[in-house]
Amino acid sequence: MVTESALLSSIPTRLWIGGPVDATGGATFPVHNPATGEVIAQVADATPEDAVRALDAAAAVQAEWAATPARQRGEILRAVFEAITARAEEFALLMTLEMGKALPESRNEVRYGAEFFRWFSEEAVRIHGRYQPAPAGTGRILVHKQPVGPCLAITPWNFPLAMGTRKIGPALAAGCTMIVKPAGETPLTMLLLAQLCSEAGLPDGVLSVITTSHSGAVTAPLLNDPRLRKLTFTGSTPVGKKLVEQSAHGLLRTSMELGGNAPFVVFDDADVDAAVQGALLAKLRNGGEACTAANRFHVQNSVRQEFTDKLVAAMAEYRLGNGVDPDTTLGPLVNENQLDTVNELVDDAVSAGAQVKLGGKAPGGPGWFYPATVLTDIPAQARILREEVFGPVAPIVGFDTEEQGLAAANNTEFGLVAYVYTRSLDRALRVAEGLESGMVGVNRGVISDPAAPFGGVKESGFGREGGFEGIEEYLDTKYIALP
């Protein structure tokens, strides 16, 4: 078992552009442990010039990588999958140290994140076009798929590995080169992944990682460079909108996985015990810091008290603490800003009349901790019903009829994921089709799967990641007319 100090001393902390390189000017920025607030590493702080260097490298090898046989690209991705799996404990510990989540959560992310490389290693050889006679008999139609070209991926801090592999996997499988700009809070995991990719045989320049504390300034020259052909972003809706505007100048292909406000709807014919277990997964996975986290619990009034009592009892069992502690089941939030956000949303709800059934107050002391919290009697105007809490807080509201429950669930500008619990197949299908979201979990609290298309509608973005659909985001369609 690797120690924390030995692991941290082995992680690359320079930019990765054809290998480790210093940032122009040599500046660095700190990475903190959310459980203690202590600095665990100093990482290269890229400049706009460094971003252009990464695009230079990507553009220089784009044609060669696109011409690399699909089987060979797939074998490299498969080798990286195996390398991540072999070093799963190192990745898990590293993510816990820089992001805060409990080790069991980090281990789950390693398995999930690695799977994108295995899935897309297999999809690399299944890029299909089509050939057919023209219906009018005037010739033949040949449809050919080819890589869009150099890509920029901007990833968030909540899943330091999986949010990268979900983008890198399909891009490399399609024959695209890629630059990744990870979140400043969690850059170490992506730097370690870049090193593993190089060791697995990925040619220099195909994947670059630029770490920076000035994201907007560093990525701006890339968005204005005609050599960049694709932008993929996971993060907040306001930032996503700004990036779409900036990318419009070059008419970049874009895919946006943005904010959520997931409803968790429990009908009176549901298995309440199963719904509670699903709620724990949908709410407390990743400590609630997930765009797929259940944000609002809409429970039919005839079972609302039973559901509330059982959820309170179950969430009370979660142990708050340092993520590396084997007894911890709920780690800290990622930083002080996130802690302030959760505090503000809970305080706003309580001041408006909400009742605290569990938790509701940060313990203070070192680290950015917030306990598992359950709120009831939430007034309609409370911010917590409209805004993404991104923390371990479960607000419960009631409804009477199916129509009311569906309307309440859809009462948001977001549409990433929704959850439904019912024993009725007819109701499950009817409600799932009526929900305004890109994904629906029926009697399931976790829906993410590398083999399924992940993405939202409305202000939760557009484009899909994972599944057969995921690689299409990195392919252009070319029509060739034959006589």
C-alpha positions in Angstrom: 0.0 0.0 0.0 1.5 3.3 -1.1 1.7 6.0 1.5 0.2 9.5 1.0 3.7 11.2 1.0 5.2 8.6 -1.4 2.2 8.9 -3.7 2.2 12.7 -3.8 5.9 12.8 -4.4 5.5 10.6 -7.5 2.8 12.6 -9.2 3.7 14.9 -12.1 3.1 18.5 -11.2 4.3 20.1 -14.4 2.3 20.7 -17.5 2.0 17.7 -19.8 2.7 18.7 -23.4 4.5 15.9 -25.1 5.8 15.0 -21.6 6.3 17.1 -18.5 7.2 20.7 -19.1 7.3 23.8 -16.9 4.8 26.6 -17.3 6.0 29.7 -19.1 7.4 31.9 -16.4 7.6 29.0 -13.9 4.5 30.0 -11.9 2.7 27.4 -9.8 -0.6 27.3 -7.7 -1.5 25.2 -4.7 -3.7 22.2 -4.4 -5.4 21.7 -1.1 -6.7 18.7 0.9 -10.4 19.6 1.6 -10.3 17.6 4.9 -7.6 19.7 6.4 -7.2 22.8 4.2 -3.5 22.0 3.9 -1.5 22.4 0.7 -0.6 19.0 -0.7 1.1 20.0 -4.0 2.2 23.0 -6.1 1.2 22.5 -9.7 2.4 24.4 -12.8 0.2 27.4 -13.6 -0.2 27.6 -17.3 -0.3 30.8 -19.4 -2.1 31.5 -22.6 1.2 30.8 -24.4 1.3 27.3 -22.8 -2.2 26.6 -24.2 -1.0 27.6 -27.7 2.0 25.3 -27.2 -0.4 22.4 -26.4 -2.5 23.2 -29.5 0.7 23.3 -31.6 1.5 19.8 -30.4 -2.0 18.5 -31.0 -2.2 20.0 -34.5 1.2 18.7 -35.4 0.2 15.0 -34.8 -3.5 15.2 -35.7 -3.1 13.8 -39.2 -0.8 11.0 -38.0 -3.1 10.0 -35.2 -6.1 10.1 -37.4 -4.3 7.8 -39.9 -3.4 5.3 -37.1 -5.3 2.1 -37.6 -8.4 2.0 -35.4 -7.3 -1.3 -33.9 -4.0 0.3 -32.8 -5.8 3.2 -31.2 -8.1 0.8 -29.4 -5.2 -1.3 -28.1 -3.6 1.8 -26.6 -6.9 2.7 -24.9 -7.2 -0.9 -23.6 -3.7 -0.7 -22.2 -4.5 2.5 -20.4 -7.6 0.8 -18.9 -5.5 -2.0 -17.6 -2.9 0.4 -16.2 -5.6 2.4 -14.3 -7.0 -0.8 -13.0 -3.6 -2.0 -11.8 -3.0 1.3 -10.0 -6.6 1.7 -8.7 -5.6 2.2 -5.1 -3.2 5.0 -6.1 -5.8 6.8 -8.1 -8.4 6.4 -5.3 -6.1 7.8 -2.7 -5.1 10.6 -4.9 -8.7 11.6 -5.6 -9.5 11.5 -1.9 -6.6 13.7 -1.1 -7.3 16.4 -3.6 -11.1 16.2 -3.8 -12.1 14.9 -0.3 -14.5 12.1 -1.1 -14.4 9.0 1.1 -12.1 6.2 -0.2 -15.0 3.9 -1.1 -16.4 6.6 -3.3 -13.0 7.1 -4.9 -12.6 3.4 -5.6 -16.0 3.4 -7.3 -15.0 6.3 -9.5 -11.8 4.5 -10.5 -13.8 1.5 -11.7 -16.3 3.8 -13.5 -13.7 6.1 -15.0 -11.5 3.3 -16.3 -14.4 1.7 -18.0 -14.7 4.5 -20.5 -11.3 3.6 -21.9 -12.3 -0.1 -22.2 -15.7 0.8 -23.8 -14.2 3.2 -26.3 -11.2 0.9 -27.0 -13.9 -1.4 -28.4 -15.8 1.3 -30.2 -12.7 2.5 -32.1 -13.1 -0.4 -34.5 -16.9 0.1 -34.9 -16.9 3.5 -36.6 -19.3 2.9 -39.5 -20.4 4.8 -42.6 -22.8 3.6 -45.3 -23.0 3.0 -49.0 -26.2 2.9 -51.1 -27.5 3.6 -54.6 -29.2 7.0 -55.0 -32.9 6.5 -55.0 -33.2 8.3 -58.4 -30.6 6.1 -59.9 -28.3 9.0 -60.6 -25.3 7.6 -58.8 -24.1 6.2 -55.5 -24.0 7.6 -52.0 -21.0 7.0 -49.8 -21.1 8.3 -46.2 -17.8 8.5 -44.4 -16.9 9.3 -40.8 -13.7 11.0 -39.9 -12.3 12.7 -36.8 -13.3 16.3 -36.2 -9.7 17.3 -35.3 -8.0 18.8 -32.3 -10.3 19.0 -29.2 -10.4 21.0 -26.0 -11.9 19.4 -22.9 -12.6 21.4 -19.8 -13.4 19.2 -16.8 -14.8 19.8 -13.3 -13.5 18.9 -9.9 -16.2 16.5 -8.7 -15.1 13.4 -10.6 -11.4 14.1 -11.3 -10.8 10.9 -13.3 -14.2 10.0 -14.8 -14.9 13.4 -16.2 -11.7 13.2 -18.1 -11.9 9.6 -19.3 -15.5 10.1 -20.5 -14.1 12.7 -23.0 -10.6 11.5 -23.7 -11.8 7.9 -24.5 -14.1 8.7 -27.4 -11.9 11.5 -28.7 -8.8 9.2 -29.0 -10.9 6.3 -30.3 -12.2 8.5 -33.1 -8.7 9.7 -34.1 -8.8 13.1 -32.5 -6.0 14.8 -30.5 -7.1 16.4 -27.2 -6.1 19.1 -24.8 -7.5 18.7 -21.3 -7.9 21.6 -18.9 -8.8 20.1 -15.5 -10.3 22.0 -12.6 -7.8 23.9 -10.5 -9.0 22.1 -7.4 -8.2 18.6 -8.7 -5.4 18.7 -11.3 -3.3 15.8 -10.0 -5.5 12.9 -11.1 -5.4 14.1 -14.7 -1.7 14.6 -14.7 -1.2 11.0 -13.5 -3.6 9.8 -16.2 -1.5 11.6 -18.9 1.6 9.9 -17.6 -0.1 6.5 -17.8 -1.3 7.2 -21.4 2.3 8.0 -22.4 3.6 4.8 -20.7 0.9 2.8 -22.6 2.2 4.0 -26.0 0.1 7.1 -26.8 2.3 9.3 -29.1 3.5 12.6 -27.8 1.2 15.5 -28.5 -2.0 13.4 -28.8 -3.0 14.2 -25.2 -1.9 17.3 -23.4 -2.9 18.5 -19.9 -2.7 22.2 -19.0 -3.3 23.1 -15.4 -4.0 26.7 -14.5 -5.6 29.0 -11.9 -6.7 31.3 -14.7 -9.0 29.1 -16.8 -10.7 31.8 -18.9 -7.6 33.6 -19.9 -5.7 30.5 -20.7 -8.4 28.8 -22.9 -9.4 32.0 -24.7 -6.7 31.8 -27.4 -7.6 28.2 -28.1 -11.3 29.1 -28.7 -10.2 31.7 -31.2 -7.7 29.5 -33.0 -9.0 27.9 -36.3 -7.0 24.8 -35.7 -9.2 23.8 -32.7 -12.4 22.1 -34.0 -14.2 20.8 -30.9 -15.0 22.0 -27.4 -16.4 19.7 -24.7 -17.3 21.1 -21.3 -18.7 19.8 -18.0 -19.6 22.3 -15.4 -22.0 25.1 -14.5 -24.7 26.4 -16.9 -23.5 30.0 -16.7 -19.9 29.1 -17.6 -21.2 26.7 -20.3 -23.3 29.5 -21.9 -20.3 31.8 -21.9 -18.1 29.1 -23.6 -20.8 28.5 -26.3 -20.7 32.2 -27.0 -17.0 32.2 -27.2 -16.9 29.1 -29.4 -19.4 30.6 -31.9 -16.8 32.7 -33.5 -15.0 29.6 -34.9 -18.2 27.6 -35.2 -16.7 24.9 -33.1 -18.4 21.6 -32.5 -19.6 21.8 -28.9 -21.0 19.4 -26.3 -22.1 20.8 -23.0 -22.9 18.8 -19.8 -24.2 21.5 -17.5 -26.0 22.0 -14.2 -28.8 19.9 -12.9 -31.7 20.1 -10.5 -32.7 16.5 -10.4 -36.2 15.6 -9.0 -36.6 12.3 -7.1 -40.3 11.4 -7.3 -41.8 8.7 -5.0 -45.3 7.6 -5.7 -47.7 6.0 -3.1 -47.4 2.6 -4.8 -43.6 2.5 -4.5 -41.6 0.2 -2.3 -40.7 2.8 0.2 -37.7 0.9 1.6 -36.3 0.5 -1.9 -36.9 4.2 -2.5 -35.0 5.2 0.6 -32.0 3.0 -0.5 -32.2 4.6 -3.9 -32.4 8.0 -2.4 -29.2 7.4 -0.4 -27.4 6.6 -3.6 -28.9 9.4 -5.6 -28.3 12.0 -2.9 -25.1 10.9 -1.1 -23.0 9.4 -3.9 -19.9 11.6 -4.1 -21.1 13.4 -1.0 -23.9 15.0 -3.0 -21.3 16.8 -5.2 -22.6 15.4 -8.5 -24.7 16.8 -11.3 -26.8 13.7 -11.1 -27.4 14.0 -7.4 -31.1 14.2 -6.4 -31.7 17.8 -5.6 -35.5 17.7 -4.7 -37.5 14.9 -3.2 -41.1 15.0 -4.3 -43.0 12.4 -2.3 -46.7 11.6 -2.5 -48.3 12.8 0.7 -49.7 9.4 1.7 -46.2 8.0 2.1 -44.3 11.2 2.8 -44.0 10.7 6.5 -42.9 7.1 6.2 -40.3 8.0 3.6 -39.0 11.0 5.6 -38.6 9.0 8.9 -36.8 6.2 7.1 -34.5 8.5 5.1 -33.6 10.5 8.3 -32.7 7.2 10.1 -30.6 6.0 7.2 -28.8 9.3 6.6 -28.0 9.6 10.3 -25.8 6.5 9.9 -23.4 8.3 7.6 -20.1 9.2 9.4 -18.6 12.5 8.5 -14.8 12.6 8.5 -11.5 12.7 6.6 -11.9 10.6 3.4 -8.8 8.5 4.1 -10.3 7.3 7.4 -11.6 3.8 6.8 -14.7 4.6 9.0 -15.6 7.7 7.0 -18.7 7.4 4.7 -19.1 11.1 4.1 -16.1 13.2 3.3 -15.7 17.0 3.2 -16.9 19.4 0.5 -14.3 20.4 -2.0 -13.6 23.9 -0.8 -14.7 26.8 1.3 -16.8 28.3 -1.4 -18.8 25.1 -1.8 -19.3 25.0 2.0 -20.6 28.6 1.9 -23.0 27.7 -0.9 -24.5 24.8 1.0 -24.8 26.9 4.2 -26.5 29.7 2.4 -29.1 27.4 0.7 -30.0 25.6 4.0 -30.1 28.9 5.9 -32.4 30.4 3.3 -34.8 27.5 3.4 -34.9 27.5 7.2 -35.4 31.2 7.4 -38.4 30.8 5.1 -39.9 28.1 7.3 -38.3 24.8 6.5 -37.9 22.3 9.3 -34.5 20.6 9.9 -35.0 16.9 10.6 -31.3 16.0 10.5 -28.0 18.0 10.3 -28.4 21.5 9.1 -25.2 23.0 10.5 -21.5 22.8 9.6 -19.4 21.5 12.5 -16.7 24.1 12.1 -13.0 23.4 12.7 -10.4 22.5 10.0 -11.6 21.2 6.7 -14.8 22.0 4.7 -17.3 19.6 6.3 -21.1 19.6 6.1 -23.3 16.8 7.6 -26.0 14.7 6.0 -29.1 16.9 6.2 -32.8 16.4 5.7 -35.3 19.3 5.4 -39.1 19.2 5.3 -41.9 21.7 4.9 -39.9 23.6 2.2 -41.7 26.7 1.1 -42.0 27.1 -2.7 -39.9 30.2 -2.8 -36.9 28.6 -1.1 -33.7 28.8 -3.3 -32.8 25.1 -2.5 -35.7 24.0 -4.7 -34.5 26.0 -7.7 -30.7 25.9 -7.3 -28.3 23.0 -7.4 -27.1 22.4 -3.8 -24.1 20.2 -4.6 -23.9 18.8 -1.1 -25.5 16.2 1.2 -28.8 18.0 1.7 -32.2 16.4 1.0 -35.2 18.7 0.8 -38.5 16.8 0.9 -41.8 18.2 -0.4 -45.2 16.6 -0.9 -47.7 16.2 -3.6 -51.2 14.7 -4.0 -51.7 13.5 -7.6 -49.5 12.1 -10.3 -50.1 15.2 -12.4 -49.0 17.4 -9.5 -45.9 15.3 -9.0 -44.9 15.4 -12.6 -45.5 19.2 -12.8 -43.4 19.8 -9.7 -40.6 17.7 -11.1 -40.6 19.6 -14.4 -40.8 23.0 -12.7 -37.1 23.9 -13.4 -35.1 25.2 -16.3 -32.8 22.3 -15.9 -33.2 18.8 -17.4 -30.3 16.5 -16.8 -31.7 13.5 -14.8 -34.8 12.5 -12.9 -35.7 9.6 -10.6 -39.0 7.8 -10.3 -40.1 5.2 -7.8 -43.3 3.2 -8.5 -44.4 -0.4 -8.7 -46.6 0.3 -11.8 -45.1 -0.3 -15.2 -47.7 1.9 -16.8 -47.0 4.8 -14.5 -43.2 4.3 -14.8 -43.4 4.6 -18.6 -45.9 7.4 -18.6 -44.0 9.5 -16.1 -40.6 8.7 -17.6 -41.9 9.9 -21.0 -43.4 13.0 -19.4 -40.3 14.1 -17.5 -38.3 16.9 -19.2 -34.9 15.4 -18.7 -32.2 13.7 -20.8 -32.1 10.7 -18.4 -34.5 8.9 -16.1 -33.8 6.4 -13.4 -36.8 4.1 -12.8 -36.5 2.4 -9.4 -32.8 3.1 -9.6 -30.7 5.7 -7.6 -27.6 5.5 -9.9 -28.0 5.6 -13.7 -24.5 6.4 -15.0 -23.1 3.7 -17.2 -20.3 4.0 -19.8 -22.4 2.0 -22.2 -25.3 4.5 -22.0 -25.6 8.0 -23.5 -25.2 10.6 -20.7 -26.6 14.1 -21.2 -29.4 16.6 -20.6 -31.9 18.9 -22.2 -33.0 22.5 -21.6 -30.4 24.4 -19.6 -28.6 21.1 -18.7 -26.9 21.2 -22.0 -26.6 19.2 -25.2 -24.6 16.3 -26.7 -24.1 12.9 -25.2 -21.2 11.1 -23.6 -20.8 7.3 -23.3 -22.7 4.6 -25.2 -22.7 4.2 -29.0 -23.6 7.9 -29.2 -20.6 9.2 -27.4 -18.1 8.7 -30.2 -20.3 10.5 -32.7 -19.5 13.8 -30.9 -16.0 13.5 -32.2 -16.7 12.5 -35.8 -17.6 14.5 -38.8 -19.9 13.1 -41.5 -18.7 13.4 -45.0 -20.9 12.6 -48.1 -19.0 11.4 -51.1 -21.0 11.3 -54.4 -20.1 8.6 -56.8 -21.2 8.1 -60.4 
